[in-house]
Amino acid sequence: MRESVKRFILIAAILIAGKTLFAQEVSLDWKLHDVGKVRELITNVGSLWPTSALWNSYPGLIYCEFPPNASEEHIGEGGIWVGAIVGSDTLVSVTTGWNSTQEFFPGSEPWDTIWVVNKLDTVDIPYWPGYVGKSDQDFVCRYSDYNLTNITNHFPLYLDVIQVSHAWSSKPLDEIIIYEFHLVPTRNNLQQVYIAYWLDGNVGFCTACRSNYGFGRDDVSHYDSLQHFGVAVDIPGGEDGTAISPIGMKIYLPDEIPGNTLNWTFNWYPGGGVPGPDGLRYADMAADLIMENQQSPLNGSQFIISFGPLDLAVGDTLSFFVAQVMGSARLIGGEITDVDGPDVNRFSDNRQVADLAIANEFKFPSPPPPPPLRVDISSGQVQLRWDARPGDRDPETYQDPYRADGAQQPFEGYRIYKSTQSATGPWTLLAEYDIAGNEFGANAGLAHEFTNTGLLDYFEYFYSVTAFSKPDTGYPIPGGFPSQESSRNANAIKVVPGPDPQENIGKVSVVPNPYRGDIAYYGFNPPWEKPDPTRKIWLEQDRLILFINLPQQCEIRVYTLAGDLVTTLFHNDPVKGYESWNLTSSIGQAISSGIYLFTVKDQRSGEVQVGKFVIIK
């Protein structure tokens, strides 16, 4: 048994005695894995979608986007089921699943949220003191099937689950996420335990995912029984085209439980016919049946992979891993086949990387921490600076205990990126600086500042500076372990060039003027108008004009030609000399074509400027 699992069992046993069994309030939370290429929603109710509990708090449309910014979804639902015999009762508790209510919830303590831990950082989580981060982005949470006692037709197993999800920022690990689960019975001894991982795969291109699920109805479910690997894959063509990547889930058992001693079940559900009652659901989990691969879609791809039976006494801990694998592949001749993808690894290669991660207990070389990024903005340009100051984490001095080459300080250099689209890219490499005089890289020498000129005032730009390491030539794989780079998302920053606020009023104007509805401003590069980050589609409320050359503190009023007040805007910014308006009145109505008047009152001097602008729709 792994030493970390032994230690965890002791921690769980200590906590059981003082646990409050009935909590009617819960600390709901969600986080988004975003350091690598998989943008994955994680919740502390155990589901990979927000369920009804978090539906209104999660602003995004996609639960599992891969590759980044591709608008390609992969998950409708996902999470574990646990079934067992308690006395004479057959009970099943589910994190999520069709024809069942959600049955796992976090506790009510403020620390029952999701903990974010970076690699090698040590955090004292109340239920896991001294937790050490294993990946570039660990999310840790705990949920139980008895924290809410008023769930209809739910009879709890009295089970605690501690879940950790791991994500990495660099190749070869940045296209997988690995989940570890630790199950602890707190009141009942559980007999004939079966564990299932449920996935409702919705694979395909999607721009309105939460209102139109047609893209996810042409998927099928496949299974590799030797690997305990279930896959949801898109049928080529259809309304969503052909997806770049399937999504696969592989289960790994601890060393002390040989997989060939258990019964394994793979069951896909035509048309979503998942049983609701505990007895029927348990029968599916314990069926010891491997269904043939699904050949034609029937309302999408829904499947379980289950294993058992196991007996768990109060105080025992059952630990296992589930790897979520993405990558470039396609359904060809009824088989999932690797293909060359756009900057995406092959699907089967990523599954082997997941195997290696489990075998190595996540002990891989890691990237340096991202440098502290500061910016100075002026008209037409931005200056980036990333020198480490007192109190900052310095990537140039970080140490990595998992290097096979023994390098004490494996830092090699910095890369500067720019995007005109979003803080998650797509990115353009502007410059690279690395240590001079060694056998790695271009030996350009280090720098700690960069100025980008020729920018358009009032348009959004995004910048990131990453740190990268030397490759680990001592690592026992062909070519060694590749250089590791910090996440571009970790310190990405938005900048809008433009002049400083004006000392005096008198030069305020509107851009664009006239505003023309027949121009696709969102198609500019960089775009003038952009959808809200929670959606991909441009809507009427995304229209944009700017009042520019403003003083630091002022009040802007917009009127019709008849003198009716349309809206009032307030500006108070010591750096930004402009204010935006989405052409919507103070009561939420989109304005019509016409000539509009505006007044700008300098709050400090009391002076007023009057102007006009034209809207043509």
C-alpha positions as CSV (number, residue, x, y, z in Angstrom):
1,M,0.0,0.0,0.0
2,R,1.3,3.5,-0.9
3,E,2.6,5.4,2.2
4,S,0.3,8.4,1.4
5,V,-2.8,6.1,1.5
6,K,-1.7,4.6,4.8
7,R,-1.3,8.0,6.3
8,F,-4.7,9.1,4.9
9,I,-6.5,6.2,6.5
10,L,-5.2,7.3,9.9
11,I,-6.4,10.8,9.3
12,A,-9.8,9.7,8.3
13,A,-10.2,7.4,11.3
14,I,-9.4,10.3,13.7
15,L,-12.0,12.6,12.0
16,I,-14.9,10.1,12.1
17,A,-15.3,10.3,15.9
18,G,-15.9,14.1,15.9
19,K,-18.0,14.4,12.7
20,T,-21.4,16.0,13.0
21,L,-23.8,13.6,11.2
22,F,-26.6,15.9,10.3
23,A,-25.8,19.3,8.7
24,Q,-28.7,21.1,7.0
25,E,-26.5,23.9,5.6
26,V,-23.8,23.3,3.0
27,S,-20.8,25.2,1.7
28,L,-21.3,24.9,-2.1
29,D,-18.3,25.7,-4.3
30,W,-16.9,25.2,-7.8
31,K,-13.5,25.7,-9.4
32,L,-12.2,25.5,-13.0
33,H,-9.1,23.6,-13.9
34,D,-7.4,25.9,-16.4
35,V,-3.7,25.6,-16.2
36,G,-3.4,23.0,-19.0
37,K,-5.3,22.4,-22.2
38,V,-8.4,20.9,-20.5
39,R,-10.8,23.5,-19.0
40,E,-12.7,21.3,-16.5
41,L,-15.4,22.3,-14.1
42,I,-15.0,20.7,-10.6
43,T,-17.7,21.0,-7.9
44,N,-17.7,20.0,-4.2
45,V,-20.9,18.0,-4.7
46,G,-18.9,15.4,-6.6
47,S,-20.2,16.1,-10.1
48,L,-18.5,17.4,-13.2
49,W,-21.4,19.7,-14.0
50,P,-23.1,22.2,-11.7
51,T,-26.3,20.2,-11.0
52,S,-29.2,22.1,-9.6
53,A,-27.3,23.1,-6.5
54,L,-24.7,25.2,-8.4
55,W,-26.6,25.9,-11.7
56,N,-27.0,29.6,-11.2
57,S,-23.6,30.3,-9.7
58,Y,-21.5,28.8,-12.6
59,P,-21.4,31.4,-15.4
60,G,-19.9,29.2,-18.1
61,L,-21.6,27.3,-20.8
62,I,-19.2,24.4,-21.2
63,Y,-18.2,22.0,-18.5
64,C,-15.2,20.3,-20.2
65,E,-13.7,22.3,-23.0
66,F,-10.8,20.8,-25.0
67,P,-8.8,22.1,-26.8
68,P,-8.9,25.6,-25.2
69,N,-11.2,28.1,-27.0
70,A,-12.4,25.4,-29.4
71,S,-16.0,25.5,-28.1
72,E,-15.9,21.7,-27.9
73,E,-17.8,20.2,-25.0
74,H,-17.3,16.7,-23.7
75,I,-19.4,16.2,-20.5
76,G,-23.1,16.3,-19.8
77,E,-22.7,14.7,-16.4
78,G,-20.0,12.8,-14.5
79,G,-19.3,11.4,-11.1
80,I,-19.3,8.3,-8.8
81,W,-22.0,6.0,-7.6
82,V,-21.5,3.8,-4.5
83,G,-23.7,0.8,-3.8
84,A,-23.6,-1.6,-0.8
85,I,-25.6,-4.0,1.3
86,V,-26.3,-2.6,4.8
87,G,-28.0,-5.2,6.9
88,S,-30.8,-6.4,4.7
89,D,-31.0,-3.2,2.6
90,T,-29.5,-2.6,-0.8
91,L,-28.5,1.1,-1.0
92,V,-26.9,3.3,-3.7
93,S,-25.7,6.8,-3.2
94,V,-25.0,8.9,-6.4
95,T,-23.2,12.2,-7.0
96,T,-25.1,12.6,-10.2
97,G,-27.0,10.5,-12.6
98,W,-30.2,10.3,-14.6
99,N,-33.4,9.3,-12.8
100,S,-32.0,10.1,-9.4
101,T,-31.7,13.2,-7.2
102,Q,-28.2,14.5,-6.2
103,E,-27.3,12.8,-2.9
104,F,-23.8,13.9,-2.0
105,F,-23.2,17.4,-0.5
106,P,-20.4,19.2,1.4
107,G,-20.6,20.1,5.0
108,S,-21.5,23.4,6.4
109,E,-18.1,24.5,7.7
110,P,-16.4,27.4,5.8
111,W,-13.5,25.0,5.0
112,D,-15.9,22.5,3.3
113,T,-15.3,24.4,0.0
114,I,-12.7,23.5,-2.7
115,W,-9.1,23.9,-1.6
116,V,-6.6,25.0,-4.3
117,V,-3.1,23.8,-3.8
118,N,0.0,24.3,-6.1
119,K,2.6,21.7,-6.6
120,L,4.8,21.0,-3.5
121,D,2.9,23.6,-1.4
122,T,1.9,22.3,2.0
123,V,-1.6,23.2,3.3
124,D,-3.3,22.2,6.5
125,I,-6.7,21.1,5.4
126,P,-8.8,20.3,8.5
127,Y,-9.6,16.8,7.2
128,W,-6.1,16.3,5.7
129,P,-3.4,18.1,7.7
130,G,-0.1,18.7,5.9
131,Y,-1.5,18.0,2.4
132,V,1.2,18.5,-0.2
133,G,0.3,19.5,-3.7
134,K,1.1,16.9,-6.4
135,S,0.3,18.6,-9.7
136,D,0.4,22.2,-10.9
137,Q,-3.2,22.7,-9.8
138,D,-4.7,20.4,-7.2
139,F,-8.4,20.9,-6.1
140,V,-9.3,19.2,-2.8
141,C,-12.8,18.8,-1.5
142,R,-15.0,16.6,0.8
143,Y,-18.6,15.6,0.4
144,S,-20.9,13.1,2.1
145,D,-24.2,11.3,1.4
146,Y,-25.7,12.3,4.8
147,N,-25.2,16.1,5.0
148,L,-28.7,16.7,3.9
149,T,-31.4,14.6,5.5
150,N,-34.5,15.7,3.5
151,I,-33.7,14.2,0.1
152,T,-36.7,12.3,-1.2
153,N,-36.2,8.5,-1.4
154,H,-32.6,8.7,-0.3
155,F,-31.3,6.3,2.4
156,P,-27.7,7.2,3.1
157,L,-24.8,4.8,3.4
158,Y,-23.2,7.4,5.8
159,L,-20.2,7.7,3.5
160,D,-17.5,10.4,3.4
161,V,-15.7,11.0,0.1
162,I,-12.6,13.1,-0.2
163,Q,-11.8,14.0,-3.8
164,V,-8.6,15.4,-5.3
165,S,-8.3,16.4,-8.9
166,H,-5.0,17.0,-10.5
167,A,-4.1,19.1,-13.6
168,W,-0.8,20.0,-15.2
169,S,0.3,23.0,-17.3
170,S,2.9,21.4,-19.6
171,K,3.5,18.5,-21.9
172,P,3.2,15.6,-21.7
173,L,0.6,15.9,-18.9
174,D,-1.5,18.9,-19.9
175,E,-4.2,17.0,-21.8
176,I,-5.2,14.7,-18.9
177,I,-6.9,15.3,-15.5
178,I,-6.6,12.6,-12.7
179,Y,-9.0,12.3,-9.9
180,E,-8.3,10.4,-6.7
181,F,-11.2,9.3,-4.4
182,H,-11.0,8.2,-0.8
183,L,-14.2,6.6,0.5
184,V,-14.7,6.3,4.3
185,P,-17.7,4.6,5.9
186,T,-18.6,6.6,9.1
187,R,-21.5,4.7,10.7
188,N,-22.3,1.4,8.9
189,N,-20.2,-1.5,7.9
190,L,-20.7,-1.9,4.2
191,Q,-20.9,-5.3,2.5
192,Q,-20.7,-6.2,-1.1
193,V,-19.6,-2.7,-2.1
194,Y,-19.7,-1.8,-5.8
195,I,-18.2,1.5,-7.1
196,A,-19.2,2.9,-10.5
197,Y,-18.0,5.9,-12.5
198,W,-20.9,7.4,-14.5
199,L,-20.3,9.5,-17.5
200,D,-22.9,11.2,-19.7
201,G,-20.6,12.1,-22.6
202,N,-21.8,15.1,-24.7
203,V,-19.0,15.4,-27.3
204,G,-19.1,18.0,-30.0
205,F,-18.9,21.7,-31.1
206,C,-21.3,23.8,-29.0
207,T,-22.0,27.5,-28.7
208,A,-25.3,27.3,-26.7
209,C,-24.6,24.2,-24.6
210,R,-27.1,24.9,-21.8
211,S,-30.0,25.5,-24.2
212,N,-29.4,23.1,-27.1
213,Y,-28.0,19.6,-26.5
214,G,-28.4,18.4,-30.0
215,F,-24.6,18.4,-30.4
216,G,-24.4,15.6,-27.8
217,R,-26.9,13.2,-29.2
218,D,-24.7,11.7,-31.8
219,D,-22.1,10.1,-29.5
220,V,-21.5,6.4,-28.8
221,S,-19.8,4.5,-25.9
222,H,-16.8,2.2,-26.3
223,Y,-14.8,0.2,-23.7
224,D,-11.4,-1.5,-23.4
225,S,-11.8,-4.2,-20.8
226,L,-8.1,-4.8,-20.4
227,Q,-7.6,-1.1,-19.5
228,H,-10.9,-0.6,-17.6
229,F,-11.2,2.4,-20.0
230,G,-14.6,3.8,-21.1
231,V,-14.8,6.3,-24.0
232,A,-17.5,8.6,-25.3
233,V,-16.8,9.5,-28.9
234,D,-18.5,11.7,-31.4
235,I,-20.0,10.2,-34.6
236,P,-18.4,12.1,-37.5
237,G,-20.5,14.7,-39.2
238,G,-24.0,15.7,-37.9
239,E,-25.0,19.1,-36.7
240,D,-21.8,19.5,-34.7
241,G,-19.4,18.3,-37.3
242,T,-16.6,16.0,-36.2
243,A,-15.1,16.5,-32.7
244,I,-11.3,16.8,-32.3
245,S,-11.3,14.7,-29.1
246,P,-13.2,11.9,-27.5
247,I,-13.3,11.7,-23.7
248,G,-12.1,8.6,-21.9
249,M,-12.3,7.6,-18.2
250,K,-9.9,4.9,-16.9
251,I,-10.1,3.4,-13.4
252,Y,-7.0,2.5,-11.4
253,L,-7.2,0.4,-8.2
254,P,-4.7,0.5,-5.4
255,D,-1.8,-2.0,-5.5
256,E,-3.3,-4.1,-2.7
257,I,-6.5,-4.8,-4.7
258,P,-5.7,-6.8,-7.9
259,G,-8.2,-5.9,-10.5
260,N,-8.5,-9.5,-11.7
261,T,-10.1,-10.5,-8.3
262,L,-13.1,-8.2,-8.9
263,N,-16.1,-8.2,-11.1
264,W,-16.1,-5.4,-13.7
265,T,-19.2,-4.0,-15.5
266,F,-19.4,-1.8,-18.5
267,N,-23.0,-0.8,-19.3
268,W,-24.2,1.8,-21.7
269,Y,-27.7,3.0,-21.7
270,P,-29.7,3.3,-25.0
271,G,-31.7,6.4,-24.9
272,G,-30.7,7.2,-21.4
273,G,-32.7,4.5,-19.7
274,V,-30.8,4.6,-16.4
275,P,-32.7,2.9,-13.5
276,G,-33.7,5.1,-10.6
277,P,-34.5,2.8,-7.6
278,D,-31.5,1.7,-5.6
279,G,-32.1,-2.0,-6.1
280,L,-32.2,-1.8,-9.9
281,R,-29.2,0.6,-10.0
282,Y,-27.2,-1.8,-7.7
283,A,-28.1,-4.7,-10.0
284,D,-26.6,-2.9,-12.9
285,M,-23.4,-2.1,-11.0
286,A,-23.0,-5.7,-9.9
287,A,-24.0,-7.3,-13.2
288,D,-20.4,-8.5,-14.1
289,L,-21.2,-7.8,-17.7
290,I,-19.3,-6.1,-20.4
291,M,-21.6,-4.7,-23.1
292,E,-20.4,-4.7,-26.7
293,N,-19.3,-1.3,-28.0
294,Q,-22.2,1.0,-29.0
295,Q,-22.3,1.3,-32.8
296,S,-25.2,3.8,-33.3
297,P,-26.2,6.8,-31.2
298,L,-29.4,6.6,-29.2
299,N,-29.8,10.0,-27.5
300,G,-26.1,10.3,-26.8
301,S,-23.5,8.3,-24.8
302,Q,-24.1,7.4,-21.2
303,F,-22.2,4.6,-19.5
304,I,-21.0,3.2,-16.2
305,I,-17.7,1.4,-15.4
306,S,-18.1,-0.4,-12.1
307,F,-16.0,-2.7,-9.9
308,G,-16.6,-4.9,-6.8
309,P,-17.5,-6.5,-4.5
310,L,-15.5,-5.2,-1.6
311,D,-16.3,-5.0,2.1
312,L,-15.7,-1.8,4.0
313,A,-15.9,-1.5,7.8
314,V,-16.4,1.8,9.6
315,G,-13.0,3.5,9.6
316,D,-11.7,1.8,6.5
317,T,-10.6,3.8,3.5
318,L,-11.0,2.7,-0.1
319,S,-8.8,4.7,-2.4
320,F,-8.8,4.6,-6.2
321,F,-8.0,6.9,-9.2
322,V,-9.9,7.9,-12.3
323,A,-8.0,9.4,-15.3
324,Q,-9.8,11.7,-17.6
325,V,-8.1,11.4,-21.0
326,M,-8.4,13.8,-23.9
327,G,-6.6,13.8,-27.3
328,S,-6.9,13.7,-31.0
329,A,-8.9,10.7,-32.3
330,R,-11.8,9.8,-34.5
331,L,-14.3,7.0,-35.0
332,I,-13.2,5.3,-38.2
333,G,-14.8,2.0,-39.2
334,G,-16.4,1.6,-35.9
335,E,-13.1,1.9,-34.0
336,I,-11.6,4.8,-32.1
337,T,-8.4,5.7,-34.1
338,D,-5.7,8.2,-33.4
339,V,-5.4,11.0,-35.9
340,D,-3.1,14.1,-36.2
341,G,-4.8,17.0,-34.4
342,P,-4.2,20.8,-34.2
343,D,-1.5,21.0,-31.5
344,V,-3.1,18.1,-29.7
345,N,-1.5,14.8,-28.7
346,R,-2.8,11.5,-29.9
347,F,-5.5,10.0,-27.7
348,S,-3.8,6.7,-27.0
349,D,-0.5,8.5,-26.1
350,N,-2.3,10.5,-23.5
351,R,-3.8,7.4,-21.9
352,Q,-0.2,6.0,-21.6
353,V,0.8,9.3,-20.0
354,A,-2.0,8.8,-17.4
355,D,-0.6,5.3,-16.7
356,L,2.8,6.7,-16.2
357,A,1.5,9.4,-13.8
358,I,-0.2,6.8,-11.6
359,A,2.8,4.5,-11.7
360,N,5.1,7.4,-10.7
361,E,2.7,8.6,-8.0
362,F,2.7,12.0,-9.8
363,K,6.5,12.5,-9.1
364,F,7.4,14.4,-12.3
365,P,9.6,17.4,-13.0
366,S,7.6,20.6,-12.6
367,P,7.7,24.0,-14.2
368,P,9.0,27.0,-12.4
369,P,6.3,29.2,-10.7
370,P,5.0,32.0,-13.0
371,P,6.9,35.3,-12.6
372,P,5.1,38.3,-11.0
373,L,3.8,40.3,-13.9
374,R,3.3,44.1,-13.8
375,V,2.3,46.5,-16.6
376,D,2.5,50.1,-17.4
377,I,-0.1,51.3,-20.0
378,S,0.1,54.4,-22.1
379,S,-1.3,55.5,-25.5
380,G,-0.4,52.9,-28.2
381,Q,1.9,50.7,-26.0
382,V,2.3,48.5,-22.9
383,Q,5.4,47.8,-20.9
384,L,5.6,44.5,-19.2
385,R,7.9,43.9,-16.2
386,W,8.5,40.6,-14.3
387,D,11.5,41.1,-12.0
388,A,11.0,39.3,-8.6
389,R,10.7,41.7,-5.7
390,P,10.9,41.0,-2.0
391,G,7.9,38.7,-1.1
392,D,7.5,37.4,-4.7
393,R,8.1,33.8,-5.7
394,D,11.2,33.9,-7.8
395,P,11.2,31.3,-10.7
396,E,14.9,31.6,-11.1
397,T,15.6,30.1,-7.7
398,Y,12.9,27.4,-7.4
399,Q,14.0,23.9,-6.7
400,D,12.5,20.7,-7.9
401,P,13.0,17.5,-5.9
402,Y,11.7,15.2,-8.7
403,R,14.5,16.0,-11.2
404,A,16.4,12.9,-12.3
405,D,19.4,15.0,-13.5
406,G,20.0,16.4,-10.0
407,A,19.7,20.0,-11.2
408,Q,19.3,22.2,-8.1
409,Q,17.9,25.2,-9.9
410,P,16.5,24.0,-13.3
411,F,15.1,27.4,-14.4
412,E,16.1,28.2,-18.0
413,G,14.1,31.3,-19.2
414,Y,11.0,33.3,-19.9
415,R,8.5,33.5,-22.7
416,I,6.2,36.5,-23.5
417,Y,2.8,35.9,-25.1
418,K,0.1,38.1,-26.5
419,S,-3.5,37.5,-27.4
420,T,-6.1,39.7,-29.1
421,Q,-9.0,37.4,-28.1
422,S,-9.0,36.4,-24.4
423,A,-7.0,35.6,-21.3
424,T,-7.0,32.0,-22.3
425,G,-5.6,32.6,-25.8
426,P,-5.0,31.8,-28.6
427,W,-1.5,33.1,-27.9
428,T,1.2,34.5,-30.1
429,L,4.8,34.2,-28.8
430,L,6.4,37.7,-28.8
431,A,9.8,36.9,-27.3
432,E,11.9,34.3,-25.5
433,Y,14.8,35.0,-23.1
434,D,16.9,32.3,-21.7
435,I,20.2,31.8,-19.8
436,A,23.2,32.4,-22.0
437,G,26.2,30.1,-22.3
438,N,24.6,26.6,-21.9
439,E,23.5,23.8,-24.2
440,F,19.8,24.7,-24.0
441,G,17.8,27.1,-26.1
442,A,19.0,30.1,-28.1
443,N,21.2,31.5,-25.3
444,A,19.6,34.9,-25.8
445,G,20.3,36.0,-22.3
446,L,17.8,36.9,-19.6
447,A,15.6,40.0,-19.5
448,H,12.9,41.2,-17.1
449,E,11.0,43.7,-19.2
450,F,9.4,44.0,-22.7
451,T,7.6,46.9,-24.4
452,N,5.0,46.2,-27.1
453,T,4.3,49.2,-29.3
454,G,2.0,50.0,-32.2
455,L,-1.2,49.0,-30.3
456,L,-4.6,50.5,-31.0
457,D,-6.0,52.7,-28.3
458,Y,-9.2,51.5,-26.6
459,F,-8.9,47.9,-27.8
460,E,-8.3,44.9,-25.4
461,Y,-5.1,43.0,-25.5
462,F,-4.0,40.1,-23.2
463,Y,-0.4,39.3,-22.1
464,S,1.3,36.5,-20.2
465,V,4.8,35.9,-19.2
466,T,5.8,32.3,-18.4
467,A,8.9,30.7,-16.9
468,F,10.3,27.4,-18.3
469,S,12.8,24.9,-17.1
470,K,15.7,23.0,-18.7
471,P,14.7,19.5,-20.0
472,D,15.5,16.7,-17.6
473,T,18.0,14.7,-19.6
474,G,18.3,12.2,-16.8
475,Y,14.7,11.0,-17.0
476,P,14.3,7.4,-18.1
477,I,12.2,8.0,-21.2
478,P,13.4,8.6,-24.8
479,G,14.7,12.1,-25.1
480,G,14.3,12.7,-21.4
481,F,11.5,14.6,-19.8
482,P,10.7,17.8,-21.8
483,S,11.1,21.3,-20.5
484,Q,8.2,22.4,-18.3
485,E,6.6,25.8,-18.7
486,S,4.3,27.6,-16.2
487,S,0.7,28.1,-17.3
488,R,0.0,31.0,-19.6
489,N,-3.3,31.5,-17.8
490,A,-1.6,31.8,-14.4
491,N,-0.6,35.5,-14.7
492,A,-2.5,36.5,-17.9
493,I,-3.5,40.1,-17.7
494,K,-5.9,42.3,-19.8
495,V,-4.7,45.8,-20.9
496,V,-6.4,48.5,-22.8
497,P,-4.0,51.1,-24.2
498,G,-5.1,54.7,-24.2
499,P,-4.2,58.2,-22.9
500,D,-4.4,59.2,-19.3
501,P,-7.5,61.1,-18.0
502,Q,-7.6,64.7,-19.2
503,E,-6.8,67.6,-16.8
504,N,-9.6,69.7,-18.2
505,I,-12.9,68.9,-19.9
506,G,-13.5,70.0,-23.5
507,K,-12.1,67.2,-25.7
508,V,-14.7,64.4,-24.9
509,S,-15.9,62.6,-28.0
510,V,-17.6,59.3,-28.9
511,V,-16.1,56.4,-30.8
512,P,-17.2,55.0,-33.2
513,N,-19.3,57.9,-34.4
514,P,-21.5,57.2,-36.2
515,Y,-22.1,53.7,-34.7
516,R,-23.2,51.5,-37.6
517,G,-25.3,48.3,-37.0
518,D,-24.3,46.9,-40.4
519,I,-20.6,46.6,-39.3
520,A,-19.6,43.4,-37.5
521,Y,-17.4,45.1,-34.8
522,Y,-17.0,41.7,-33.1
523,G,-15.1,40.5,-36.2
524,F,-12.3,43.0,-35.9
525,N,-8.8,41.8,-34.8
526,P,-8.6,42.7,-32.0
527,P,-12.4,42.8,-31.7
528,W,-14.2,46.0,-30.8
529,E,-17.1,44.2,-29.3
530,K,-17.0,40.8,-27.5
531,P,-19.6,38.5,-26.0
532,D,-19.9,38.2,-22.3
533,P,-17.3,35.6,-21.1
534,T,-20.1,33.2,-20.1
535,R,-21.1,32.7,-23.7
536,K,-19.7,32.4,-27.2
537,I,-22.4,34.2,-29.2
538,W,-22.5,37.9,-29.7
539,L,-25.9,39.5,-28.6
540,E,-27.5,42.9,-28.8
541,Q,-26.3,43.8,-25.3
542,D,-22.7,43.5,-26.4
543,R,-22.8,46.6,-28.6
544,L,-20.2,49.2,-27.5
545,I,-19.3,52.8,-27.8
546,L,-16.8,54.7,-25.8
547,F,-16.7,58.2,-24.3
548,I,-13.1,59.2,-24.5
549,N,-10.8,62.0,-23.3
550,L,-12.6,62.1,-20.0
551,P,-11.4,63.8,-16.8
552,Q,-10.7,61.6,-13.8
553,Q,-14.1,62.2,-12.1
554,C,-17.2,63.0,-14.2
555,E,-20.9,62.3,-14.9
556,I,-22.1,61.4,-18.4
557,R,-25.7,61.8,-19.4
558,V,-27.2,60.7,-22.7
559,Y,-30.4,62.3,-24.1
560,T,-32.6,61.9,-27.1
561,L,-33.1,64.9,-29.4
562,A,-36.4,65.5,-27.6
563,G,-34.5,65.9,-24.3
564,D,-35.5,62.6,-22.7
565,L,-32.8,61.1,-20.4
566,V,-31.7,57.8,-21.8
567,T,-29.0,56.8,-19.2
568,T,-26.5,58.2,-16.7
569,L,-22.9,56.9,-16.5
570,F,-20.4,57.7,-13.7
571,H,-16.7,57.7,-14.3
572,N,-14.1,57.7,-11.5
573,D,-10.7,56.3,-12.6
574,P,-7.2,57.8,-12.0
575,V,-5.7,55.8,-14.9
576,K,-8.4,55.2,-17.5
577,G,-9.6,58.2,-19.5
578,Y,-12.6,56.6,-21.1
579,E,-16.0,55.0,-20.2
580,S,-18.0,52.3,-22.2
581,W,-21.7,52.1,-22.9
582,N,-23.6,49.2,-24.4
583,L,-26.3,51.3,-26.1
584,T,-28.9,50.1,-23.5
585,S,-31.1,52.6,-21.6
586,S,-31.2,52.8,-17.8
587,I,-34.3,50.5,-17.9
588,G,-32.6,47.8,-20.0
589,Q,-34.0,48.7,-23.4
590,A,-31.8,48.7,-26.5
591,I,-31.8,52.2,-28.1
592,S,-33.0,52.8,-31.7
593,S,-31.3,54.6,-34.6
594,G,-31.0,58.3,-34.3
595,I,-29.1,61.4,-33.1
596,Y,-28.3,61.5,-29.4
597,L,-27.0,64.3,-27.2
598,F,-24.6,63.9,-24.3
599,T,-23.3,66.0,-21.4
600,V,-20.2,65.4,-19.4
601,K,-19.8,67.2,-16.1
602,D,-16.4,67.4,-14.5
603,Q,-17.1,66.6,-10.8
604,R,-14.1,68.5,-9.6
605,S,-14.4,71.8,-11.6
606,G,-18.2,71.7,-12.3
607,E,-17.6,72.5,-16.0
608,V,-19.9,70.8,-18.5
609,Q,-19.3,69.8,-22.1
610,V,-22.1,69.0,-24.6
611,G,-21.8,66.8,-27.7
612,K,-23.7,64.5,-29.9
613,F,-23.3,61.1,-31.7
614,V,-25.2,59.1,-34.3
615,I,-26.6,55.5,-34.1
616,I,-27.4,53.8,-37.4
617,K,-28.9,50.3,-37.0
